[in-house]
Amino acid sequence: MDAMSRRTDATPRRKTTPTMCKHQQPCPSADSADREAAQPVAHFPEQGWSLLCNGVLLFEDTGELLPDGQIIAPHRPLGTHHVATAA
């Protein structure tokens, strides 16, 4: 057999993330700014993470792993000792 007869489909395929959200009012997508508001579908507090219905892995240190593999660094709010008050 030559290379032409063993040719396979070379059409590039888009990687799509299946939506897990089946709520009546859909949860925010993994691309939206409020993605953390999505409903958890799996919660493992002993391991420190939750899987949200939009495919985001949310860690207890506030870090995130998005479905496309993008990492969002922890973004904890500043403690009260870092907040300045106006006089």
Phi and psi in radians as a Rosetta constraint file:
Dihedral C 1 N 2 CA 2 C 2 CIRCULARHARMONIC -1.646 0.35
Dihedral N 2 CA 2 C 2 N 3 CIRCULARHARMONIC 3.008 0.35
Dihedral C 2 N 3 CA 3 C 3 CIRCULARHARMONIC -1.084 0.35
Dihedral N 3 CA 3 C 3 N 4 CIRCULARHARMONIC -0.555 0.35
Dihedral C 3 N 4 CA 4 C 4 CIRCULARHARMONIC -1.190 0.35
Dihedral N 4 CA 4 C 4 N 5 CIRCULARHARMONIC -0.600 0.35
Dihedral C 4 N 5 CA 5 C 5 CIRCULARHARMONIC -1.346 0.35
Dihedral N 5 CA 5 C 5 N 6 CIRCULARHARMONIC -0.293 0.35
Dihedral C 5 N 6 CA 6 C 6 CIRCULARHARMONIC -1.767 0.35
Dihedral N 6 CA 6 C 6 N 7 CIRCULARHARMONIC 0.279 0.35
Dihedral C 6 N 7 CA 7 C 7 CIRCULARHARMONIC -1.095 0.35
Dihedral N 7 CA 7 C 7 N 8 CIRCULARHARMONIC 2.383 0.35
Dihedral C 7 N 8 CA 8 C 8 CIRCULARHARMONIC -1.933 0.35
Dihedral N 8 CA 8 C 8 N 9 CIRCULARHARMONIC 2.976 0.35
Dihedral C 8 N 9 CA 9 C 9 CIRCULARHARMONIC -1.140 0.35
Dihedral N 9 CA 9 C 9 N 10 CIRCULARHARMONIC 2.054 0.35
Dihedral C 9 N 10 CA 10 C 10 CIRCULARHARMONIC -1.777 0.35
Dihedral N 10 CA 10 C 10 N 11 CIRCULARHARMONIC 0.234 0.35
Dihedral C 10 N 11 CA 11 C 11 CIRCULARHARMONIC -1.196 0.35
Dihedral N 11 CA 11 C 11 N 12 CIRCULARHARMONIC 2.173 0.35
Dihedral C 11 N 12 CA 12 C 12 CIRCULARHARMONIC -1.111 0.35
Dihedral N 12 CA 12 C 12 N 13 CIRCULARHARMONIC 2.438 0.35
Dihedral C 12 N 13 CA 13 C 13 CIRCULARHARMONIC -1.914 0.35
Dihedral N 13 CA 13 C 13 N 14 CIRCULARHARMONIC 2.340 0.35
Dihedral C 13 N 14 CA 14 C 14 CIRCULARHARMONIC -1.383 0.35
Dihedral N 14 CA 14 C 14 N 15 CIRCULARHARMONIC 2.355 0.35
Dihedral C 14 N 15 CA 15 C 15 CIRCULARHARMONIC -1.445 0.35
Dihedral N 15 CA 15 C 15 N 16 CIRCULARHARMONIC 2.047 0.35
Dihedral C 15 N 16 CA 16 C 16 CIRCULARHARMONIC -1.993 0.35
Dihedral N 16 CA 16 C 16 N 17 CIRCULARHARMONIC 2.562 0.35
Dihedral C 16 N 17 CA 17 C 17 CIRCULARHARMONIC -1.695 0.35
Dihedral N 17 CA 17 C 17 N 18 CIRCULARHARMONIC 2.082 0.35
Dihedral C 17 N 18 CA 18 C 18 CIRCULARHARMONIC -1.169 0.35
Dihedral N 18 CA 18 C 18 N 19 CIRCULARHARMONIC 2.465 0.35
Dihedral C 18 N 19 CA 19 C 19 CIRCULARHARMONIC -1.435 0.35
Dihedral N 19 CA 19 C 19 N 20 CIRCULARHARMONIC 2.294 0.35
Dihedral C 19 N 20 CA 20 C 20 CIRCULARHARMONIC -1.721 0.35
Dihedral N 20 CA 20 C 20 N 21 CIRCULARHARMONIC -0.210 0.35
Dihedral C 20 N 21 CA 21 C 21 CIRCULARHARMONIC -1.327 0.35
Dihedral N 21 CA 21 C 21 N 22 CIRCULARHARMONIC 2.125 0.35
Dihedral C 21 N 22 CA 22 C 22 CIRCULARHARMONIC -2.070 0.35
Dihedral N 22 CA 22 C 22 N 23 CIRCULARHARMONIC 0.287 0.35
Dihedral C 22 N 23 CA 23 C 23 CIRCULARHARMONIC -1.253 0.35
Dihedral N 23 CA 23 C 23 N 24 CIRCULARHARMONIC 2.679 0.35
Dihedral C 23 N 24 CA 24 C 24 CIRCULARHARMONIC -1.060 0.35
Dihedral N 24 CA 24 C 24 N 25 CIRCULARHARMONIC -0.764 0.35
Dihedral C 24 N 25 CA 25 C 25 CIRCULARHARMONIC -1.842 0.35
Dihedral N 25 CA 25 C 25 N 26 CIRCULARHARMONIC 1.922 0.35
Dihedral C 25 N 26 CA 26 C 26 CIRCULARHARMONIC -0.998 0.35
Dihedral N 26 CA 26 C 26 N 27 CIRCULARHARMONIC 2.539 0.35
Dihedral C 26 N 27 CA 27 C 27 CIRCULARHARMONIC -1.266 0.35
Dihedral N 27 CA 27 C 27 N 28 CIRCULARHARMONIC 2.817 0.35
Dihedral C 27 N 28 CA 28 C 28 CIRCULARHARMONIC -1.061 0.35
Dihedral N 28 CA 28 C 28 N 29 CIRCULARHARMONIC 2.540 0.35
Dihedral C 28 N 29 CA 29 C 29 CIRCULARHARMONIC -1.279 0.35
Dihedral N 29 CA 29 C 29 N 30 CIRCULARHARMONIC 2.924 0.35
Dihedral C 29 N 30 CA 30 C 30 CIRCULARHARMONIC -1.159 0.35
Dihedral N 30 CA 30 C 30 N 31 CIRCULARHARMONIC -0.348 0.35
Dihedral C 30 N 31 CA 31 C 31 CIRCULARHARMONIC -1.507 0.35
Dihedral N 31 CA 31 C 31 N 32 CIRCULARHARMONIC -0.244 0.35
Dihedral C 31 N 32 CA 32 C 32 CIRCULARHARMONIC -1.448 0.35
Dihedral N 32 CA 32 C 32 N 33 CIRCULARHARMONIC 2.760 0.35
Dihedral C 32 N 33 CA 33 C 33 CIRCULARHARMONIC -1.150 0.35
Dihedral N 33 CA 33 C 33 N 34 CIRCULARHARMONIC -0.508 0.35
Dihedral C 33 N 34 CA 34 C 34 CIRCULARHARMONIC -1.746 0.35
Dihedral N 34 CA 34 C 34 N 35 CIRCULARHARMONIC 0.565 0.35
Dihedral C 34 N 35 CA 35 C 35 CIRCULARHARMONIC -0.996 0.35
Dihedral N 35 CA 35 C 35 N 36 CIRCULARHARMONIC -0.461 0.35
Dihedral C 35 N 36 CA 36 C 36 CIRCULARHARMONIC -1.229 0.35
Dihedral N 36 CA 36 C 36 N 37 CIRCULARHARMONIC -0.204 0.35
Dihedral C 36 N 37 CA 37 C 37 CIRCULARHARMONIC -1.431 0.35
Dihedral N 37 CA 37 C 37 N 38 CIRCULARHARMONIC -0.075 0.35
Dihedral C 37 N 38 CA 38 C 38 CIRCULARHARMONIC -1.168 0.35
Dihedral N 38 CA 38 C 38 N 39 CIRCULARHARMONIC 2.699 0.35
Dihedral C 38 N 39 CA 39 C 39 CIRCULARHARMONIC -1.292 0.35
Dihedral N 39 CA 39 C 39 N 40 CIRCULARHARMONIC 2.411 0.35
Dihedral C 39 N 40 CA 40 C 40 CIRCULARHARMONIC -1.269 0.35
Dihedral N 40 CA 40 C 40 N 41 CIRCULARHARMONIC 2.430 0.35
Dihedral C 40 N 41 CA 41 C 41 CIRCULARHARMONIC -1.896 0.35
Dihedral N 41 CA 41 C 41 N 42 CIRCULARHARMONIC -0.313 0.35
Dihedral C 41 N 42 CA 42 C 42 CIRCULARHARMONIC -2.570 0.35
Dihedral N 42 CA 42 C 42 N 43 CIRCULARHARMONIC 2.362 0.35
Dihedral C 42 N 43 CA 43 C 43 CIRCULARHARMONIC -2.354 0.35
Dihedral N 43 CA 43 C 43 N 44 CIRCULARHARMONIC 2.123 0.35
Dihedral C 43 N 44 CA 44 C 44 CIRCULARHARMONIC -2.242 0.35
Dihedral N 44 CA 44 C 44 N 45 CIRCULARHARMONIC 1.348 0.35
Dihedral C 44 N 45 CA 45 C 45 CIRCULARHARMONIC -1.076 0.35
Dihedral N 45 CA 45 C 45 N 46 CIRCULARHARMONIC -0.529 0.35
Dihedral C 45 N 46 CA 46 C 46 CIRCULARHARMONIC -1.189 0.35
Dihedral N 46 CA 46 C 46 N 47 CIRCULARHARMONIC -0.386 0.35
Dihedral C 46 N 47 CA 47 C 47 CIRCULARHARMONIC -1.796 0.35
Dihedral N 47 CA 47 C 47 N 48 CIRCULARHARMONIC -0.201 0.35
Dihedral C 47 N 48 CA 48 C 48 CIRCULARHARMONIC 1.489 0.35
Dihedral N 48 CA 48 C 48 N 49 CIRCULARHARMONIC 0.476 0.35
Dihedral C 48 N 49 CA 49 C 49 CIRCULARHARMONIC -2.608 0.35
Dihedral N 49 CA 49 C 49 N 50 CIRCULARHARMONIC 2.811 0.35
Dihedral C 49 N 50 CA 50 C 50 CIRCULARHARMONIC -2.417 0.35
Dihedral N 50 CA 50 C 50 N 51 CIRCULARHARMONIC 2.556 0.35
Dihedral C 50 N 51 CA 51 C 51 CIRCULARHARMONIC -1.789 0.35
Dihedral N 51 CA 51 C 51 N 52 CIRCULARHARMONIC 2.152 0.35
Dihedral C 51 N 52 CA 52 C 52 CIRCULARHARMONIC -1.598 0.35
Dihedral N 52 CA 52 C 52 N 53 CIRCULARHARMONIC 2.785 0.35
Dihedral C 52 N 53 CA 53 C 53 CIRCULARHARMONIC -1.188 0.35
Dihedral N 53 CA 53 C 53 N 54 CIRCULARHARMONIC -0.194 0.35
Dihedral C 53 N 54 CA 54 C 54 CIRCULARHARMONIC -1.615 0.35
Dihedral N 54 CA 54 C 54 N 55 CIRCULARHARMONIC 0.119 0.35
Dihedral C 54 N 55 CA 55 C 55 CIRCULARHARMONIC 1.581 0.35
Dihedral N 55 CA 55 C 55 N 56 CIRCULARHARMONIC 0.027 0.35
Dihedral C 55 N 56 CA 56 C 56 CIRCULARHARMONIC -1.442 0.35
Dihedral N 56 CA 56 C 56 N 57 CIRCULARHARMONIC 2.322 0.35
Dihedral C 56 N 57 CA 57 C 57 CIRCULARHARMONIC -1.595 0.35
Dihedral N 57 CA 57 C 57 N 58 CIRCULARHARMONIC 2.099 0.35
Dihedral C 57 N 58 CA 58 C 58 CIRCULARHARMONIC -1.905 0.35
Dihedral N 58 CA 58 C 58 N 59 CIRCULARHARMONIC 2.147 0.35
Dihedral C 58 N 59 CA 59 C 59 CIRCULARHARMONIC -1.716 0.35
Dihedral N 59 CA 59 C 59 N 60 CIRCULARHARMONIC 2.691 0.35
Dihedral C 59 N 60 CA 60 C 60 CIRCULARHARMONIC -1.152 0.35
Dihedral N 60 CA 60 C 60 N 61 CIRCULARHARMONIC -0.334 0.35
Dihedral C 60 N 61 CA 61 C 61 CIRCULARHARMONIC -1.464 0.35
Dihedral N 61 CA 61 C 61 N 62 CIRCULARHARMONIC 0.157 0.35
Dihedral C 61 N 62 CA 62 C 62 CIRCULARHARMONIC 1.337 0.35
Dihedral N 62 CA 62 C 62 N 63 CIRCULARHARMONIC 0.127 0.35
Dihedral C 62 N 63 CA 63 C 63 CIRCULARHARMONIC -1.308 0.35
Dihedral N 63 CA 63 C 63 N 64 CIRCULARHARMONIC 2.800 0.35
Dihedral C 63 N 64 CA 64 C 64 CIRCULARHARMONIC -2.438 0.35
Dihedral N 64 CA 64 C 64 N 65 CIRCULARHARMONIC 2.635 0.35
Dihedral C 64 N 65 CA 65 C 65 CIRCULARHARMONIC -2.145 0.35
Dihedral N 65 CA 65 C 65 N 66 CIRCULARHARMONIC 2.028 0.35
Dihedral C 65 N 66 CA 66 C 66 CIRCULARHARMONIC -1.440 0.35
Dihedral N 66 CA 66 C 66 N 67 CIRCULARHARMONIC 2.781 0.35
Dihedral C 66 N 67 CA 67 C 67 CIRCULARHARMONIC -1.012 0.35
Dihedral N 67 CA 67 C 67 N 68 CIRCULARHARMONIC -0.479 0.35
Dihedral C 67 N 68 CA 68 C 68 CIRCULARHARMONIC -1.480 0.35
Dihedral N 68 CA 68 C 68 N 69 CIRCULARHARMONIC 0.043 0.35
Dihedral C 68 N 69 CA 69 C 69 CIRCULARHARMONIC 1.666 0.35
Dihedral N 69 CA 69 C 69 N 70 CIRCULARHARMONIC -0.078 0.35
Dihedral C 69 N 70 CA 70 C 70 CIRCULARHARMONIC -1.195 0.35
Dihedral N 70 CA 70 C 70 N 71 CIRCULARHARMONIC 2.418 0.35
Dihedral C 70 N 71 CA 71 C 71 CIRCULARHARMONIC -1.802 0.35
Dihedral N 71 CA 71 C 71 N 72 CIRCULARHARMONIC 2.298 0.35
Dihedral C 71 N 72 CA 72 C 72 CIRCULARHARMONIC -1.898 0.35
Dihedral N 72 CA 72 C 72 N 73 CIRCULARHARMONIC 2.082 0.35
Dihedral C 72 N 73 CA 73 C 73 CIRCULARHARMONIC -1.129 0.35
Dihedral N 73 CA 73 C 73 N 74 CIRCULARHARMONIC 2.675 0.35
Dihedral C 73 N 74 CA 74 C 74 CIRCULARHARMONIC -0.941 0.35
Dihedral N 74 CA 74 C 74 N 75 CIRCULARHARMONIC 2.477 0.35
Dihedral C 74 N 75 CA 75 C 75 CIRCULARHARMONIC -2.372 0.35
Dihedral N 75 CA 75 C 75 N 76 CIRCULARHARMONIC 1.098 0.35
Dihedral C 75 N 76 CA 76 C 76 CIRCULARHARMONIC -1.222 0.35
Dihedral N 76 CA 76 C 76 N 77 CIRCULARHARMONIC 2.532 0.35
Dihedral C 76 N 77 CA 77 C 77 CIRCULARHARMONIC -1.198 0.35
Dihedral N 77 CA 77 C 77 N 78 CIRCULARHARMONIC 2.660 0.35
Dihedral C 77 N 78 CA 78 C 78 CIRCULARHARMONIC -1.116 0.35
Dihedral N 78 CA 78 C 78 N 79 CIRCULARHARMONIC 2.495 0.35
Dihedral C 78 N 79 CA 79 C 79 CIRCULARHARMONIC -1.227 0.35
Dihedral N 79 CA 79 C 79 N 80 CIRCULARHARMONIC 2.908 0.35
Dihedral C 79 N 80 CA 80 C 80 CIRCULARHARMONIC -1.134 0.35
Dihedral N 80 CA 80 C 80 N 81 CIRCULARHARMONIC -0.406 0.35
Dihedral C 80 N 81 CA 81 C 81 CIRCULARHARMONIC -1.318 0.35
Dihedral N 81 CA 81 C 81 N 82 CIRCULARHARMONIC -0.188 0.35
Dihedral C 81 N 82 CA 82 C 82 CIRCULARHARMONIC -1.738 0.35
Dihedral N 82 CA 82 C 82 N 83 CIRCULARHARMONIC -0.154 0.35
Dihedral C 82 N 83 CA 83 C 83 CIRCULARHARMONIC -1.572 0.35
Dihedral N 83 CA 83 C 83 N 84 CIRCULARHARMONIC 2.232 0.35
Dihedral C 83 N 84 CA 84 C 84 CIRCULARHARMONIC -1.590 0.35
Dihedral N 84 CA 84 C 84 N 85 CIRCULARHARMONIC 2.453 0.35
Dihedral C 84 N 85 CA 85 C 85 CIRCULARHARMONIC -1.838 0.35
Dihedral N 85 CA 85 C 85 N 86 CIRCULARHARMONIC 2.554 0.35
Dihedral C 85 N 86 CA 86 C 86 CIRCULARHARMONIC -1.385 0.35
Dihedral N 86 CA 86 C 86 N 87 CIRCULARHARMONIC 2.475 0.35
